[in-house]
Amino acid sequence: MIRVRSPVWLAQPGRFASLRPGHALLGVALILAALIAVLATHDGRGIATADPSLQTAMVEGARAGGDYYSVAAQALRAAGDPLKPVFLFRLPTLTVVQAALPDLIGILLLIAIAAATALAWTRRIAGWFTAPAGRIVALAVLAGGIVAVVRPDAIRAHDVWAGLLVAWAMAIRRDDRWVEAAAIGLCAMLVRETAAIPVLAMLAAAMVERRRREAIGWGAALAVFVAVLTLHARAAALTAGPLDLAAPPWAGPLGPAAVADALAGASILHPLPWWIGAPAALLALAGWFAAPGPLGRRMAWAFGGVALAAVLIGPDGGGWVAIVAPVFPVGLAFLPDAARDLWRAVLDRRRVRVQRITR
């Protein structure tokens, strides 16, 4: 039977606390291999980010009475960007809402969502960590992560809005309170399609935990999203002309260095040199896989799914990781427990005691 170690910072043992020595050794090997790959293959090119001026042009065009798809096509052509495939058109939700509201109202709404997200995660962190040091580190990283994405130009960024909504949804989800989380998750997907990956993780977790009603709820949110996305794709296809630019063919998967660099660049780790920020992002992902409880598992699946999707999409997938930017670095706070648990599991050796009984 595996001996569960008492936590260092956490209120309950993390998932690495009950690993067998062989599994722990495999985990250490995978983490070290990933770190070596990140440091050895980094090319310093970075990941391109969305241009806020493009979204601003779309909002201003919609405010002037233009149809969203016509305005979006005109803005993409003016910027020299491809219009095909049709999924290069962002969903119209954020543009239409911002065109109907003054910018000041949009800024206040973004701040309100960020504050609600911070409050929800503060409560979660308080229940996760008992050691003051762990709680301080987690709260500091959380505050920095939210402040880092709520920038003056963030009002036009789809990923910022959707990322905060995803983080909010995952923080407020509980066994007896998942309807609100599913509704907020749907809002996030209607702002940015990449939010579907964390929602799929929530659906998968509900199915694994045999929560049938919750699984149906997340499935319904995904069904609505797919229906809206289908209509959006049809409208965008009718807008793009035969002479419009098309995106280049798939250039192959992203390497671990590019994904780790993208995770760092989209989060509070952005100011750090790449040789610190990229490994730190990778360790934050490992920390989430060690996080205890159902929420830790859901976050690990969500972040792992986003990273995997970025790898498969290729160069254009680097921007996908922005959907997890607000709370992703909090995984660093789980590292002390994760490292101690892996170390002790690797060194764990069962002691065989021989006792001679004389009759």
Stockholm file with secondary structure:
# STOCKHOLM 1.0

chainA/1-359         MIRVRSPVWLAQPGRFASLRPGHALLGVALILAALIAVLATHDGRGIATADPSLQTAMVEGARAGGDYYSVAAQALRAAGDPLKPVFLFRLPTLTVVQAALPDLIGILLLIAIAAATALAWTRRIAGWFTAPAGRIVALAVLAGGIVAVVRPDAIRAHDVWAGLLVAWAMAIRRDDRWVEAAAIGLCAMLVRETAAIPVLAMLAAAMVERRRREAIGWGAALAVFVAVLTLHARAAALTAGPLDLAAPPWAGPLGPAAVADALAGASILHPLPWWIGAPAALLALAGWFAAPGPLGRRMAWAFGGVALAAVLIGPDGGGWVAIVAPVFPVGLAFLPDAARDLWRAVLDRRRVRVQRITR
#=GR chainA/1-359 SS CCCCCCCSSBSSCCGGGGCCHHHHHHHHHHHHHHHHHHHHHCCSCCCCCCCHHHHHHHHHHHHTTCCHHHHHHHHHHHTTCCCBSGGGSCCSHHHHHHHHSCHHHHHHHHHHHHHHHHHHHHHHHHHHBCSHHHHHHHHHHHHHHHHHHSCTTGGGCHHHHHHHHHHHHHHHCBTTBCHHHHHHHHHHHHHCGGGHHHHHHHHHHHHHTTCHHHHHHHHHHHHHHHHHHHHHHHHHHHHSCTTSCBCCCCCCCCCHHHHHHHHHHTSTTTTSCHHHHHHHHHHHHHHHHHCCHHHHHHHHHHHHHHHHHHHHHCGGGGGGGGGGTTTGGGGGGGHHHHHHHHHHHHHCCCCCCCCCCCC
#=GC SS_cons         CCCCCCCSSBSSCCGGGGCCHHHHHHHHHHHHHHHHHHHHHCCSCCCCCCCHHHHHHHHHHHHTTCCHHHHHHHHHHHTTCCCBSGGGSCCSHHHHHHHHSCHHHHHHHHHHHHHHHHHHHHHHHHHHBCSHHHHHHHHHHHHHHHHHHSCTTGGGCHHHHHHHHHHHHHHHCBTTBCHHHHHHHHHHHHHCGGGHHHHHHHHHHHHHTTCHHHHHHHHHHHHHHHHHHHHHHHHHHHHSCTTSCBCCCCCCCCCHHHHHHHHHHTSTTTTSCHHHHHHHHHHHHHHHHHCCHHHHHHHHHHHHHHHHHHHHHCGGGGGGGGGGTTTGGGGGGGHHHHHHHHHHHHHCCCCCCCCCCCC
//
